[in-house]
Amino acid sequence: MSSNKSPFFITDNKNFNSHKLKDTMLLFGWISVLLIIAGSCWIIIQPVRNRFFIRAVNRVLEQSGDFHRLGEKLNSGSSGSLIMGSWYSITFARQTGASSAPIHEEKRAFVFSFFGDGSFFPCVAIVDAFGNVEGFIPLNNLGKRIINQISPGIIMLYTRRIEGMLL
């Protein structure tokens, strides 16, 4: 009769299984609590993240001399789309005359990552009230250089996908 003193082969301790189960459940409890806390923080800070994102995009649009400004986040579009992004309201303030007040046109904007020439760049697609894409505004210098070099077929592909999300 051989007696194995290894801790992995304890056969004479009756409480070994209950201690192992207790330790496993304690570890599972800690991991669950950490996931709940992380998820709660993610949900709570979502409005703050949206506000910082809108502020950053509006700053880029202002620095590039564009008159478009992002507004509030919208909950439109389908969730099963191949393009991931967010919908926002967008205003375009244009002057009709030297002394007249600006005219504000309310439209929608889809902010997403455009993939062109092997690199991603952030982009805004402006969509009119009828659901047609009016144009794309790249949000960085790389995007401004690449958007003019991308073939019209790829741009039409992105246009159709964005317009298809509104159906």
DRENDO-1510 file (C-alpha; in Angstrom, 1 decimal, always signed):
<recs>
REC; n; res; u; v; w
REC; 1; MET; +0.0; +0.0; +0.0 .
REC; 2; SER; +1.6; +3.2; -1.1 .
REC; 3; SER; +0.7; +6.5; +0.6 .
REC; 4; ASN; +0.9; +9.5; -1.7 .
REC; 5; LYS; +1.5; +12.7; +0.3 .
REC; 6; SER; +1.0; +15.0; -2.7 .
REC; 7; PRO; -1.6; +17.8; -2.0 .
REC; 8; PHE; -3.3; +16.9; -5.3 .
REC; 9; PHE; -4.1; +13.4; -4.3 .
REC; 10; ILE; -5.5; +13.8; -0.8 .
REC; 11; THR; -8.0; +11.0; -0.3 .
REC; 12; ASP; -8.3; +10.9; +3.5 .
REC; 13; ASN; -9.5; +14.5; +3.9 .
REC; 14; LYS; -13.3; +14.6; +3.7 .
REC; 15; ASN; -13.5; +18.4; +3.7 .
REC; 16; PHE; -11.2; +18.8; +0.8 .
REC; 17; ASN; -14.0; +19.0; -1.8 .
REC; 18; SER; -16.0; +21.4; +0.3 .
REC; 19; HIS; -13.0; +23.7; +0.7 .
REC; 20; LYS; -12.2; +23.6; -3.0 .
REC; 21; LEU; -15.8; +24.4; -3.8 .
REC; 22; LYS; -15.8; +27.3; -1.3 .
REC; 23; ASP; -12.6; +28.7; -2.8 .
REC; 24; THR; -13.9; +28.4; -6.3 .
REC; 25; MET; -17.2; +30.2; -5.4 .
REC; 26; LEU; -15.3; +32.9; -3.6 .
REC; 27; LEU; -13.2; +33.6; -6.7 .
REC; 28; PHE; -16.3; +33.5; -8.9 .
REC; 29; GLY; -18.0; +36.0; -6.6 .
REC; 30; TRP; -15.0; +38.4; -6.7 .
REC; 31; ILE; -14.9; +38.3; -10.5 .
REC; 32; SER; -18.7; +38.8; -10.7 .
REC; 33; VAL; -18.5; +41.8; -8.5 .
REC; 34; LEU; -15.7; +43.4; -10.4 .
REC; 35; LEU; -17.6; +42.9; -13.7 .
REC; 36; ILE; -20.7; +44.4; -12.3 .
REC; 37; ILE; -18.7; +47.5; -11.0 .
REC; 38; ALA; -17.0; +47.9; -14.4 .
REC; 39; GLY; -20.3; +47.6; -16.3 .
REC; 40; SER; -21.9; +50.1; -14.0 .
REC; 41; CYS; -19.1; +52.6; -14.5 .
REC; 42; TRP; -19.3; +52.1; -18.3 .
REC; 43; ILE; -23.0; +52.9; -18.3 .
REC; 44; ILE; -22.7; +55.8; -15.9 .
REC; 45; ILE; -19.9; +57.6; -17.8 .
REC; 46; GLN; -21.5; +57.1; -21.3 .
REC; 47; PRO; -23.1; +60.6; -21.4 .
REC; 48; VAL; -19.7; +62.2; -20.4 .
REC; 49; ARG; -17.9; +60.3; -23.1 .
REC; 50; ASN; -20.5; +61.4; -25.7 .
REC; 51; ARG; -20.1; +65.0; -24.6 .
REC; 52; PHE; -16.3; +64.9; -24.9 .
REC; 53; PHE; -16.6; +63.1; -28.3 .
REC; 54; ILE; -19.0; +65.8; -29.6 .
REC; 55; ARG; -16.8; +68.6; -28.3 .
REC; 56; ALA; -13.7; +67.0; -30.0 .
REC; 57; VAL; -15.5; +66.5; -33.4 .
REC; 58; ASN; -16.9; +70.0; -33.3 .
REC; 59; ARG; -13.4; +71.4; -32.6 .
REC; 60; VAL; -12.0; +69.5; -35.6 .
REC; 61; LEU; -14.8; +70.8; -37.8 .
REC; 62; GLU; -14.2; +74.4; -36.6 .
REC; 63; GLN; -10.4; +74.2; -37.2 .
REC; 64; SER; -10.9; +72.9; -40.7 .
REC; 65; GLY; -13.3; +75.8; -41.5 .
REC; 66; ASP; -16.4; +73.7; -41.9 .
REC; 67; PHE; -19.7; +75.1; -40.7 .
REC; 68; HIS; -21.2; +71.8; -39.6 .
REC; 69; ARG; -21.6; +71.2; -35.9 .
REC; 70; LEU; -22.6; +67.9; -34.1 .
REC; 71; GLY; -25.6; +68.1; -31.8 .
REC; 72; GLU; -27.1; +65.4; -29.6 .
REC; 73; LYS; -26.7; +61.7; -30.1 .
REC; 74; LEU; -29.6; +60.0; -31.9 .
REC; 75; ASN; -30.9; +56.4; -31.6 .
REC; 76; SER; -31.5; +55.7; -35.2 .
REC; 77; GLY; -30.2; +53.2; -37.7 .
REC; 78; SER; -30.1; +49.4; -37.6 .
REC; 79; SER; -27.9; +47.5; -35.2 .
REC; 80; GLY; -27.2; +44.7; -37.7 .
REC; 81; SER; -25.2; +46.9; -40.1 .
REC; 82; LEU; -21.8; +46.1; -41.3 .
REC; 83; ILE; -20.6; +49.7; -40.5 .
REC; 84; MET; -20.3; +50.5; -36.9 .
REC; 85; GLY; -20.7; +54.1; -35.8 .
REC; 86; SER; -23.0; +56.5; -34.1 .
REC; 87; TRP; -25.8; +58.8; -35.3 .
REC; 88; TYR; -25.9; +62.5; -34.3 .
REC; 89; SER; -27.9; +65.5; -35.2 .
REC; 90; ILE; -25.9; +68.0; -37.1 .
REC; 91; THR; -26.5; +71.7; -37.9 .
REC; 92; PHE; -25.1; +73.7; -40.8 .
REC; 93; ALA; -25.1; +77.4; -40.1 .
REC; 94; ARG; -24.8; +79.5; -43.3 .
REC; 95; GLN; -25.1; +83.1; -43.9 .
REC; 96; THR; -27.7; +84.2; -46.6 .
REC; 97; GLY; -26.6; +87.8; -46.6 .
REC; 98; ALA; -24.2; +90.2; -44.9 .
REC; 99; SER; -26.7; +91.5; -42.4 .
REC; 100; SER; -29.1; +88.6; -42.1 .
REC; 101; ALA; -29.2; +85.9; -39.5 .
REC; 102; PRO; -27.7; +82.5; -40.2 .
REC; 103; ILE; -30.1; +79.7; -41.5 .
REC; 104; HIS; -29.8; +76.5; -39.6 .
REC; 105; GLU; -30.5; +73.3; -41.5 .
REC; 106; GLU; -31.1; +70.3; -39.2 .
REC; 107; LYS; -29.7; +67.0; -40.6 .
REC; 108; ARG; -28.3; +63.7; -39.4 .
REC; 109; ALA; -24.6; +62.7; -39.2 .
REC; 110; PHE; -23.1; +59.3; -39.0 .
REC; 111; VAL; -19.7; +59.2; -37.4 .
REC; 112; PHE; -17.7; +56.1; -38.2 .
REC; 113; SER; -14.3; +54.8; -39.2 .
REC; 114; PHE; -13.6; +54.8; -42.9 .
REC; 115; PHE; -11.2; +52.2; -44.2 .
REC; 116; GLY; -9.2; +53.3; -47.2 .
REC; 117; ASP; -5.8; +52.5; -48.6 .
REC; 118; GLY; -5.0; +50.1; -45.7 .
REC; 119; SER; -5.7; +52.6; -42.9 .
REC; 120; PHE; -8.6; +53.7; -40.8 .
REC; 121; PHE; -9.6; +57.3; -40.4 .
REC; 122; PRO; -12.6; +58.9; -38.6 .
REC; 123; CYS; -15.2; +60.3; -40.9 .
REC; 124; VAL; -18.6; +62.0; -40.8 .
REC; 125; ALA; -21.3; +61.2; -43.4 .
REC; 126; ILE; -23.9; +63.9; -43.7 .
REC; 127; VAL; -27.4; +62.5; -44.3 .
REC; 128; ASP; -30.3; +64.7; -45.4 .
REC; 129; ALA; -34.0; +64.5; -44.3 .
REC; 130; PHE; -34.7; +62.1; -47.2 .
REC; 131; GLY; -32.0; +59.6; -46.1 .
REC; 132; ASN; -29.5; +60.4; -48.9 .
REC; 133; VAL; -25.8; +60.8; -48.1 .
REC; 134; GLU; -24.7; +64.3; -49.1 .
REC; 135; GLY; -21.0; +63.8; -48.5 .
REC; 136; PHE; -18.2; +62.7; -46.3 .
REC; 137; ILE; -16.1; +64.9; -44.0 .
REC; 138; PRO; -12.8; +63.3; -42.9 .
REC; 139; LEU; -11.8; +64.3; -39.4 .
REC; 140; ASN; -8.0; +64.2; -39.7 .
REC; 141; ASN; -5.3; +65.1; -42.2 .
REC; 142; LEU; -4.7; +61.5; -43.3 .
REC; 143; GLY; -8.4; +61.2; -44.1 .
REC; 144; LYS; -8.3; +64.4; -46.1 .
REC; 145; ARG; -5.5; +63.1; -48.2 .
REC; 146; ILE; -6.9; +59.6; -48.7 .
REC; 147; ILE; -10.5; +60.5; -49.4 .
REC; 148; ASN; -9.6; +62.0; -52.7 .
REC; 149; GLN; -7.6; +59.0; -53.7 .
REC; 150; ILE; -10.3; +56.4; -52.9 .
REC; 151; SER; -12.2; +55.0; -55.9 .
REC; 152; PRO; -15.8; +56.2; -56.5 .
REC; 153; GLY; -16.9; +52.6; -56.2 .
REC; 154; ILE; -15.8; +52.3; -52.6 .
REC; 155; ILE; -17.4; +55.6; -51.7 .
REC; 156; MET; -20.6; +54.5; -53.3 .
REC; 157; LEU; -20.4; +51.2; -51.3 .
REC; 158; TYR; -20.2; +53.2; -48.1 .
REC; 159; THR; -23.0; +55.5; -49.3 .
REC; 160; ARG; -25.3; +52.6; -50.0 .
REC; 161; ARG; -24.6; +50.9; -46.7 .
REC; 162; ILE; -25.3; +54.1; -44.7 .
REC; 163; GLU; -28.5; +54.8; -46.7 .
REC; 164; GLY; -29.5; +51.2; -46.2 .
REC; 165; MET; -29.3; +51.5; -42.4 .
REC; 166; LEU; -32.1; +54.1; -42.5 .
REC; 167; LEU; -34.6; +51.8; -44.3 .
</recs>
